[in-house]
C-alpha cells in the first residue's frame, strides 16, 4: 500500500505540474458582447491541474492510512 500511495502522489504532482497555466484573464463589464459568460468552476487553475492535485491528495491519504495502520499494529 505505501508504494501505491507514493506512486499516486508522484503521478498527481507530475500531472498538476505539467498543466499549470499562468495566464489569468480578468473581465469587468462587456455591454456590447451578446455572449453569455460561462465560468470554469470559479477557479484559477485548470481542470487537469485540479485532477492532478486530487490524485496527489488521494495518494497522501493512502500514505496516512498506511502509517496509522502500521503505528496501530506496534501497540
N, C-alpha and C positions, 0 to 999 in steps of 0.2 A: 504494500500500500504506500509506503513512503516514496518509492520510485515512481509510482503512478502520479502521486501528488506533485513531486518535483518536476516531472515531465509536463504536467498541466500548467504549472507556474511558468516554466520556461517558454512553453508554446504560447501561452497567453501574453507574456511580455513581448515576445517576438511579434505576434500579430498586432498588439497595441502599438508598439514602437514603429512598425513598418507603415502604419496607416495614419500617422499623426498629420494633421492638417494645421497649417499656421495661418491660413487666410480666414479671417473672420469679417464678414460683411455686416455693416450696420445700416439701418434704414430708419427714417423718421416718418415721412409722410409723402405719399406719391398720389396726388389728386388726379392726375391725368392717365394713370395706368388703369386699364379696365380688366386687370387680372386679380384674382383672389390669391392672397399670400397664404401658403401652407408651410408652416414651420417644420423643423426636423426635431421633434420631441422637446424643443426648447433648450437643447443642449449645445454646447460649443465644441463637442468632439463628434467625430463621425460614428456611424453605427458599427463599422469594423473595429474601431478603437474601443467602443463600448463592449463589443463581443470579446475582444482580447482581454480587457480588464476583468470581465466576468469569468472567463476561463481561468485567469490567474487567481481570482478570488476563490473559485471552487477548489483549485489546487491548494491554496493556503488553508482552506477549511479541511481538506483531506489530511494535510500535514498536521494540523492542530488536533484533529480527531485521533490520528495515529499516536501523537505524542501523549495525549491524555490517556489513551488506552495502554501505552507502554508504561507510563508512570503508575497507573492504577494496578497493573499486574505485579509491580515490585512489592507492593504492600501486602 
